[in-house]
Amino acid sequence: MTIMNVSIPESMKAWVEQQAGSGRCADASDYVRHLIQCDQERLAKIAHVQALVTEGIESGVGRRSMAALKKAAIIK
């Protein structure tokens, strides 16, 4: 692992230390790694949804009726 120094306001430092001290994470570094991982996962989900939207737009106008779409959307 490598070391990175980051400047944050005192209020954020206190928050990180509080979260680390709560037992949710081993220490401040673990908490920050967790936040970064969550952000990476969130961005990956957004990229996936955007790809699906782009695919839908590029597929053109659909031919099914609203009733057919609603029927197909029902999970069995």
C-alpha positions as CSV (number, residue, x, y, z in Angstrom):
1,M,0.0,0.0,0.0
2,T,1.1,3.6,-0.5
3,I,0.6,6.6,1.6
4,M,-1.4,9.7,0.6
5,N,-1.6,12.9,2.6
6,V,-4.9,14.7,2.3
7,S,-5.9,18.1,3.7
8,I,-9.4,18.2,5.1
9,P,-11.3,20.6,7.5
10,E,-11.2,19.9,11.2
11,S,-14.9,19.0,11.1
12,M,-14.3,16.3,8.5
13,K,-11.3,15.0,10.4
14,A,-13.4,14.7,13.5
15,W,-16.1,12.9,11.5
16,V,-13.7,10.4,10.1
17,E,-12.2,9.7,13.6
18,Q,-15.7,9.3,15.0
19,Q,-16.7,6.8,12.3
20,A,-13.4,4.9,12.8
21,G,-13.9,4.9,16.6
22,S,-17.4,3.6,16.3
23,G,-16.1,0.1,15.4
24,R,-17.5,0.2,11.8
25,C,-13.9,0.4,10.6
26,A,-10.5,-0.5,12.0
27,D,-9.1,3.0,11.7
28,A,-9.4,6.3,9.7
29,S,-7.5,4.8,6.7
30,D,-9.9,1.9,6.6
31,Y,-12.9,4.3,6.7
32,V,-11.5,6.4,3.8
33,R,-10.8,3.3,1.7
34,H,-14.4,2.2,2.3
35,L,-15.7,5.6,1.2
36,I,-13.5,5.4,-2.0
37,Q,-14.7,1.9,-2.7
38,C,-18.4,3.0,-2.3
39,D,-17.8,5.9,-4.6
40,Q,-16.2,3.6,-7.2
41,E,-19.1,1.2,-7.0
42,R,-21.6,4.1,-7.3
43,L,-19.9,5.5,-10.4
44,A,-19.8,2.0,-12.0
45,K,-23.6,1.6,-11.4
46,I,-24.2,5.0,-13.0
47,A,-22.0,4.1,-16.0
48,H,-24.0,0.9,-16.4
49,V,-27.3,2.6,-16.3
50,Q,-26.1,5.2,-18.7
51,A,-25.0,2.5,-21.1
52,L,-28.4,0.9,-20.9
53,V,-30.1,4.3,-21.6
54,T,-27.8,4.8,-24.5
55,E,-28.6,1.3,-25.8
56,G,-32.3,2.0,-25.5
57,I,-32.1,5.3,-27.3
58,E,-30.0,3.9,-30.1
59,S,-32.3,0.9,-30.6
60,G,-35.0,3.2,-32.1
61,V,-38.7,3.5,-31.5
62,G,-40.3,0.5,-30.0
63,R,-43.3,-1.3,-31.6
64,R,-45.0,-2.7,-28.6
65,S,-48.1,-1.1,-27.0
66,M,-48.1,0.2,-23.5
67,A,-50.3,-2.7,-22.4
68,A,-47.7,-5.2,-23.9
69,L,-44.9,-3.4,-22.1
70,K,-46.7,-3.4,-18.8
71,K,-47.5,-7.1,-19.2
72,A,-43.8,-7.9,-20.0
73,A,-42.7,-5.9,-16.9
74,I,-44.6,-8.1,-14.5
75,I,-42.1,-10.3,-12.6
76,K,-43.2,-13.9,-12.3
